[in-house]
Amino acid sequence: MPWSHNYNPLGNLALSALVATLPVVVLLGLLAFWHVRAQIAALTGLLTAAALAILVYHMPVSLTVAAAAYGAAFGLFPIGWIILNAIFIYNLSVQTGQFTVLQQQVAGVSRDRRIQALLIAFSFGAFIEGAAGFGAPVAITGALMIGLGFRPLEAAKLALIGNTAPVAFGALGTPLITLAKITNLDVHLLSSMVGRQLPVFSLIVPFWLVAAQAGWRGMMGVWPACLVTGLSFAALQFVVSNFHGPWLVDIIGSVGSMGALVLFMKLWKPRDEPIAPAVASPSEQTAPASSPAWRAWIPWVFLTIFVFLWGLPTIKAALNTAFAPSLEVPMLHRAVQRVPPVVERPELEAAVFNFNALSATGTALLLAGVLAGFALGLGPRRLVATYAATIWSLRVSLLTIALMLALGFTTRYSGTDTTMGLAMTATGFWFPFFSPLIGWLGVALTGSDTSSNVLFGNLQQVTANQLNLSPVLMAASNSSGGVMGKMIDAQSIVVASVATGGRPDSPDAGTVLRSVFWHSVALALLMGGLVMLQAYLFPAIVPR
């Protein structure tokens, strides 16, 4: 017999929700205030979540262990797999000296650190998000900014803040495609609705990003560049999401944004002096004496081509048919039953470990790195040595990611996440304000806008029907609000810390979390206000 969720085990929803927050409070408290190492904090949070699931929610021990193991495996494959191969490409670029050439080219657009942050953290990060998703944008843009002389904490903070507005359309639209399947709502309607919410923040985030970097006065010194960057991305984001669909929104928007900023910088220069480099580039990153500039882009061109091709539906389907076995998780598959009001009728929760063509994005990154290494003149031995060194350098980080995802899956399958979401649905008239905060909470807990949509997408639809609100608006708001939680989820924090590590002044995970937490909260609250306006004052904006 399957074990059924009980979303109110203490008989009082508010009290149950308060208890359900314990794993999150423990994790964030240890990271942010007690400066405990990330892997220790994650393990402690996992043990708290497991105890809560067993003792309060009465989840069988076997299911609790299976859920944690499922999460740990998912943390290593595909998430850890993606991060490992993204850092491998970066290491290849550094070893061959091409990363220095790339830095010089980016610096050639402008010596101003604020412009470089716009170009890398926002525009280029959106491109990587659209192609790969998961932790790849933060890992790559953080490492790139470190090489340009940004302080490690500054690079981590900017990479996280910049990786917000593109997330709902990341990995070729995966979050919204998944949301459509979960809710049975039309994917084009969801894409259009998100495309009428996020462009507002795509316009705001470049200003916010530079203000977080250089203060209000520093931002005012380059506000025209912020406007060009945000407006070009927002306009393309709206057009593509409304008239094409969710698949290429970030790819097209980011290319247009980078192009617009580069062209604008040929016509305009900030009046104030450029911000001087905070840290000199590493001495080992010396550019080849007679290397053509285009060679510096070889790793990133291969990355783009492989990830893009790997994500096309026809190629993905063919690869999955040939190489992607799906394994049912022992003891967990269809052993947990979700019940109303989260779903209209009881349904069994699937637990299938799908390798997705050996984890499509990570494998595409690995192939891109190998071919790029050969193209840059590296032999097999040096490639293997570089890969082994990359694995060794990330060993603790991969363990931490596995523990973080084990925590997330334990809270998901035990129902504690849903208890917190249901507590917010009791807000009645104010539900449109709290709807994106539910998505924010889901991403902060699971590390994925896709996972948040799986967790709360149907809950949003059911509640919308009960309150006579638009299901399309509420479901879309889950995804749009979720993007603001991306900068504080444990996975992203660890990735940012890893990508900017290796220096005496490199930040730990707790320091990174504290640097972005209130930015995340403020943007989530602004999204709640926007959804309230769309629900009650401008309902005609909802596509039908």
C-alpha positions in Angstrom: 0.0 0.0 0.0 1.3 3.5 -0.9 2.0 6.0 1.9 -0.2 9.0 1.6 0.9 12.6 2.3 -0.5 14.4 5.3 0.1 18.1 4.9 -1.2 19.0 8.3 0.2 16.4 10.7 -0.2 18.6 13.8 -3.8 19.5 13.2 -3.0 23.2 12.7 -1.7 24.3 9.3 0.2 27.3 10.7 1.9 25.2 13.3 2.6 22.4 10.8 4.2 24.9 8.4 6.3 26.4 11.2 7.7 23.0 12.1 8.2 22.2 8.4 10.6 25.1 8.1 13.1 23.5 10.5 15.3 21.9 7.9 15.6 25.2 6.0 16.2 27.2 9.1 18.9 24.8 10.2 20.6 24.8 6.8 20.5 28.6 6.3 21.3 29.4 9.9 24.4 27.2 9.9 25.6 28.7 6.6 24.8 32.3 7.2 25.4 32.9 10.9 27.6 30.1 12.3 29.9 29.9 9.2 29.7 26.1 9.2 31.2 24.4 6.2 28.6 23.8 3.5 28.9 20.0 3.5 28.4 19.9 7.3 25.5 22.3 7.1 23.9 20.3 4.3 24.3 17.0 6.3 22.8 18.6 9.4 19.8 19.9 7.4 19.3 16.5 5.8 19.3 14.8 9.2 16.8 17.3 10.4 14.6 16.8 7.4 14.7 13.0 7.8 13.9 13.2 11.5 11.0 15.5 10.7 9.7 13.2 8.0 9.8 10.1 10.2 8.7 11.5 13.6 6.2 14.2 12.6 5.0 13.2 9.2 5.2 9.5 9.9 6.9 8.7 6.6 8.3 5.1 6.7 12.0 5.0 7.3 12.6 3.0 4.1 10.9 5.7 2.0 12.8 8.4 3.8 16.2 6.7 3.0 15.1 6.1 -0.6 14.1 9.7 -1.1 17.4 11.0 0.3 19.4 8.5 -1.9 17.4 9.5 -5.0 18.2 13.2 -4.3 21.9 12.5 -3.7 22.1 10.5 -7.0 20.3 13.4 -8.8 22.7 15.8 -7.2 25.7 14.0 -8.7 24.0 13.1 -12.0 23.0 15.3 -13.8 23.7 18.5 -11.7 27.2 17.6 -10.5 27.9 16.2 -14.0 27.1 19.5 -15.6 29.1 21.5 -13.1 32.1 19.2 -13.5 32.2 19.5 -17.2 31.6 23.2 -17.3 34.6 23.7 -15.0 36.6 21.3 -17.2 36.0 23.5 -20.2 37.1 26.5 -18.1 40.2 24.8 -17.0 41.1 23.8 -20.6 40.7 27.4 -21.6 43.0 28.6 -18.7 45.7 26.0 -19.4 46.0 26.8 -23.1 46.2 30.6 -22.3 43.0 31.2 -24.4 41.1 32.4 -21.4 43.5 35.4 -21.1 42.8 36.2 -24.7 39.0 36.0 -24.0 39.4 38.3 -21.0 41.3 40.8 -23.2 38.6 40.8 -25.8 35.9 41.4 -23.1 38.0 44.1 -21.6 38.3 45.6 -25.0 34.6 46.3 -25.1 35.1 48.5 -22.0 37.7 48.7 -19.2 34.8 49.7 -16.9 34.0 46.9 -14.4 30.3 47.9 -14.5 30.1 47.3 -18.2 31.9 44.0 -17.9 29.5 42.9 -15.3 26.5 43.7 -17.6 28.1 41.9 -20.5 29.2 38.8 -18.5 26.9 38.3 -15.5 23.7 39.4 -17.2 23.9 38.9 -21.0 26.4 36.1 -21.4 25.0 34.4 -18.3 21.6 34.4 -19.9 23.0 32.7 -22.9 24.5 29.9 -20.9 21.2 29.7 -18.9 19.2 29.3 -22.1 21.6 26.6 -23.4 22.5 24.6 -20.3 20.7 25.8 -17.2 21.4 24.2 -13.8 24.6 25.5 -12.3 26.5 26.2 -15.6 25.7 30.0 -15.9 26.9 30.8 -12.4 30.0 28.5 -12.7 31.1 29.9 -16.0 30.4 33.6 -15.5 31.9 33.6 -12.0 35.1 32.1 -13.3 35.2 34.5 -16.2 34.8 37.5 -13.9 37.5 36.2 -11.6 39.9 36.1 -14.5 39.1 39.7 -15.4 40.1 40.9 -11.9 36.8 40.9 -10.0 37.1 40.1 -6.3 35.8 36.6 -5.6 32.9 37.6 -3.5 31.9 40.3 -6.0 32.1 37.8 -8.8 29.9 35.3 -6.9 27.3 37.9 -6.0 27.1 39.4 -9.5 26.9 35.9 -11.1 23.9 35.0 -8.8 22.0 38.3 -9.2 22.5 38.3 -13.0 21.2 34.7 -13.2 17.6 35.6 -12.4 15.4 36.9 -15.3 16.4 34.2 -17.8 15.8 31.2 -15.4 12.1 30.5 -16.3 13.1 29.9 -20.0 16.4 28.2 -19.1 17.7 25.0 -20.7 15.6 25.5 -23.8 12.4 26.2 -21.9 12.5 23.1 -19.7 10.8 24.7 -16.6 7.7 25.9 -18.6 7.5 22.7 -20.7 7.5 20.7 -17.4 4.9 23.1 -15.9 2.6 22.6 -18.9 2.8 18.8 -18.4 2.1 19.0 -14.7 -0.9 21.3 -15.0 -2.2 20.3 -18.5 -2.2 24.0 -19.4 -1.1 25.1 -22.9 2.6 25.7 -23.0 2.2 28.7 -25.3 -0.2 30.3 -22.9 2.2 29.8 -20.0 5.1 31.1 -22.1 3.1 34.2 -23.1 2.2 34.9 -19.5 5.7 34.5 -18.1 6.8 36.7 -21.1 4.4 39.4 -19.7 6.0 39.3 -16.3 9.7 38.7 -16.5 10.5 41.5 -19.1 9.7 44.0 -16.4 12.5 42.4 -14.3 14.8 42.0 -17.2 14.7 45.7 -17.5 15.2 46.2 -13.8 17.9 43.6 -13.1 20.8 45.3 -15.0 20.3 48.5 -12.9 20.0 46.4 -9.8 23.1 44.4 -10.7 25.3 47.5 -11.1 23.9 49.1 -8.0 24.8 46.0 -6.0 28.3 46.2 -7.5 29.1 49.9 -7.4 26.3 51.6 -5.4 23.7 54.1 -6.5 26.1 56.7 -7.8 28.1 54.1 -9.7 25.0 52.8 -11.3 23.9 56.3 -12.4 27.2 56.7 -14.1 26.4 53.9 -16.6 22.6 54.0 -16.6 22.4 54.3 -20.4 24.3 51.0 -20.8 22.0 49.4 -18.2 19.0 50.6 -20.1 20.3 49.3 -23.5 21.2 45.9 -22.0 17.9 45.4 -20.1 15.6 46.9 -22.8 17.1 44.8 -25.6 16.8 41.6 -23.6 13.3 42.4 -22.3 12.0 43.3 -25.7 13.3 40.1 -27.3 12.1 38.1 -24.3 8.6 39.4 -24.7 8.4 38.9 -28.5 9.9 35.4 -28.6 7.9 34.1 -25.6 4.6 35.4 -26.9 5.0 34.6 -30.6 7.2 31.6 -30.7 7.3 29.7 -27.4 9.7 29.1 -24.5 12.4 27.2 -26.3 14.7 29.9 -27.7 13.8 32.9 -25.5 17.1 33.2 -23.6 19.3 32.3 -26.6 17.8 35.0 -28.8 17.4 37.6 -26.0 21.0 37.2 -24.8 22.6 37.4 -28.2 20.5 40.5 -28.9 21.5 42.0 -25.6 25.2 41.3 -26.0 25.1 42.7 -29.5 23.2 45.9 -28.5 25.6 46.6 -25.6 28.8 46.0 -27.7 27.4 48.4 -30.4 26.3 51.0 -27.9 29.8 51.0 -26.3 31.3 52.0 -29.6 29.1 55.1 -29.6 29.1 56.0 -25.9 31.5 56.0 -23.0 30.8 56.7 -19.3 32.0 60.1 -18.1 33.5 58.9 -14.8 36.7 56.9 -14.7 36.6 53.1 -15.2 36.6 51.1 -12.0 40.2 49.8 -11.6 40.8 46.1 -11.4 40.5 44.8 -7.8 42.7 41.7 -8.4 45.3 41.2 -11.0 44.8 38.3 -13.4 46.6 35.1 -12.3 50.2 35.0 -13.5 49.8 31.5 -15.0 47.2 32.8 -17.4 49.5 34.0 -20.1 48.3 34.5 -23.6 49.9 32.6 -26.5 52.4 34.8 -28.3 50.9 34.5 -31.8 47.4 33.1 -31.2 44.6 34.5 -33.3 41.8 36.1 -31.3 39.1 33.7 -32.6 40.8 30.7 -31.0 39.9 32.0 -27.6 36.2 31.4 -28.4 36.7 27.7 -29.5 35.7 26.2 -26.2 32.6 28.4 -25.9 31.6 27.9 -29.5 31.8 24.1 -29.1 29.9 24.4 -25.9 27.1 26.4 -27.6 26.9 24.1 -30.6 26.8 20.8 -28.6 24.5 22.0 -25.9 22.1 23.5 -28.4 22.1 20.5 -30.7 21.7 18.1 -27.7 18.7 20.1 -26.5 16.8 20.0 -29.8 13.7 17.8 -29.4 14.4 15.5 -32.4 18.1 14.8 -31.4 17.2 14.5 -27.7 14.5 11.9 -28.5 16.8 9.9 -30.7 19.6 9.9 -28.1 17.2 9.1 -25.3 15.8 6.1 -27.3 19.3 4.7 -27.9 21.3 5.6 -24.8 19.0 6.7 -21.9 17.7 4.0 -19.7 15.1 4.9 -17.1 15.4 3.2 -13.7 12.6 3.1 -11.2 13.9 4.1 -7.8 13.6 1.0 -5.5 11.0 1.3 -2.7 10.1 4.9 -3.7 8.6 4.7 -7.2 4.8 5.1 -6.9 5.0 4.4 -3.2 4.1 8.0 -2.1 0.6 9.4 -2.8 -0.1 13.0 -3.2 -3.6 14.0 -2.1 -6.0 17.0 -2.4 -5.9 19.9 -2.2 -2.5 19.8 -4.0 -4.1 17.6 -6.7 -7.7 17.2 -7.7 -7.6 13.4 -6.9 -5.0 11.2 -5.2 -2.1 10.3 -7.5 1.0 8.3 -7.0 4.4 10.1 -7.1 6.7 8.8 -9.7 10.4 8.3 -8.8 12.3 7.4 -12.0 16.0 8.1 -12.4 16.1 9.1 -16.1 19.6 9.4 -17.5 18.4 11.5 -20.4 21.0 10.4 -22.9 23.6 10.1 -20.2 22.5 13.5 -18.8 22.3 15.5 -22.0 23.7 18.9 -21.0 26.7 17.5 -19.0 27.6 15.0 -21.7 27.4 17.8 -24.3 29.7 19.9 -22.2 32.2 17.0 -21.9 32.2 16.4 -25.7 32.6 20.1 -26.3 35.6 20.2 -23.9 37.3 17.2 -25.4 37.0 18.5 -29.0 38.0 22.0 -27.9 41.0 20.6 -26.2 42.1 18.8 -29.4 41.5 21.9 -31.4 43.7 23.9 -29.0 46.5 21.4 -29.4 46.1 19.3 -26.2 46.9 15.6 -26.4 44.9 12.8 -24.8 47.2 12.5 -21.8 46.9 16.2 -20.9 43.2 16.1 -21.4 42.9 13.2 -19.0 45.2 14.8 -16.5 43.1 18.0 -16.6 39.9 16.2 -16.2 41.3 14.2 -13.2 42.5 17.4 -11.6 39.1 19.0 -12.1 37.4 16.1 -10.4 39.8 16.3 -7.5 39.4 20.0 -7.0 35.5 19.6 -7.0 35.4 16.5 -4.7 34.0 18.3 -1.7 31.7 20.5 -3.7 30.2 17.4 -5.4 29.6 15.8 -2.1 27.9 19.0 -0.8 25.7 19.2 -3.9 24.7 15.6 -3.3 23.8 16.3 0.3 21.8 19.4 -0.7 19.7 17.6 -3.2 19.2 14.7 -0.7 17.7 17.3 1.6 15.5 18.8 -1.1 14.2 15.4 -2.2 13.5 14.3 1.4 11.4 17.4 2.0 9.6 17.0 -1.3 8.6 13.3 -0.9 7.7 13.7 2.8 5.3 16.6 1.9 7.0 19.2 4.2 7.6 21.5 1.2 3.9 21.4 0.3 2.9 22.2 3.9 4.7 25.5 3.6 3.1 26.1 0.2 -0.4 25.4 1.5 0.1 27.8 4.4 0.5 30.5 1.9 -2.6 29.5 -0.1 -4.7 30.3 2.9 -4.3 34.0 2.2 -7.5 34.4 0.1 -7.6 37.7 -1.6 -3.8 38.1 -1.1 -3.0 34.9 -2.8 -1.8 36.5 -6.1 0.8 38.3 -4.0 1.9 35.1 -2.3 1.7 33.0 -5.5 5.2 33.9 -6.8 6.5 33.6 -3.2 5.5 29.9 -3.3 7.6 29.5 -6.5 10.4 31.4 -4.8 10.2 29.1 -1.8 10.2 26.1 -4.1 13.3 27.1 -6.0 15.1 28.1 -2.8 14.5 24.6 -1.4 15.0 22.5 -4.5 17.5 24.6 -6.5 15.5 24.3 -9.7 12.6 26.3 -11.3 11.7 23.0 -13.0 11.5 21.2 -9.7 9.5 24.1 -8.1 7.0 23.8 -10.9 6.7 20.1 -10.4 6.2 20.6 -6.7 3.8 23.6 -6.7 2.5 24.0 -10.2 -0.7 22.0 -9.7 -1.2 23.5 -6.3 -1.2 26.9 -7.9 -3.8 25.8 -10.5 -6.1 24.1 -7.9 -6.0 27.2 -5.6 -6.6 29.5 -8.6 -9.8 27.6 -9.5 -11.0 27.7 -5.8 -10.4 31.5 -5.6 -11.8 32.2 -9.1 -8.4 33.4 -10.4 -6.7 32.6 -13.7 -4.9 29.3 -13.5 -2.6 30.4 -16.3 -1.6 33.5 -14.3 -1.1 31.7 -11.0 0.9 28.7 -12.6 3.0 31.1 -14.6 3.6 33.2 -11.4 5.1 30.1 -9.7 7.8 30.0 -12.4 8.3 33.7 -12.6 8.6 34.1 -8.8 10.8 31.1 -8.7 13.6 32.8 -10.6 14.1 35.1 -7.7 14.9 32.2 -5.5 17.6 30.9 -7.8 20.2 33.1 -6.3 19.8 31.8 -2.8 19.2 28.1 -3.3 21.9 25.9 -1.8 23.0 24.4 -5.1 23.6 27.9 -6.7 25.4 29.1 -3.5 27.8 26.2 -3.5 28.4 26.5 -7.3 29.2 30.2 -6.9 31.5 29.5 -4.0 33.3 26.8 -6.0 33.6 28.9 -9.2 35.2 31.8 -7.3 37.3 29.7 -5.0 41.0 28.9 -4.9 42.1 32.3 -3.6 42.9 33.6 -0.1 40.0 36.0 -0.2 37.5 33.5 -1.7 34.2 33.5 0.1 32.6 30.5 1.8 29.0 29.5 1.1 27.6 31.4 4.1 29.3 34.6 3.0 27.9 34.3 -0.5 24.4 33.6 0.9 24.5 36.7 3.1 25.6 38.8 0.2 22.5 38.0 -2.0 19.8 37.0 0.4 18.0 40.4 0.7 18.4 41.0 -3.0 16.4 37.8 -3.6 13.7 38.7 -1.0 13.2 42.2 -2.4 12.9 41.0 -6.0 10.4 38.3 -5.0 8.3 40.8 -3.2 8.3 43.1 -6.2 7.1 40.1 -8.3 4.3 39.6 -5.8 3.2 43.2 -6.3 3.3 42.8 -10.1 1.1 39.7 -10.0 -1.4 41.4 -7.7 -1.7 44.2 -10.3 -2.1 41.7 -13.1 -4.7 39.7 -11.2 -7.0 42.6 -10.1 -6.2 45.8 -12.0 -5.0 44.5 -15.4 -6.7 41.0 -15.9 -6.8 41.6 -19.7 -3.0 41.0 -19.7 -3.6 37.3 -19.1 -3.5 35.4 -22.5 -6.6 33.4 -23.4 
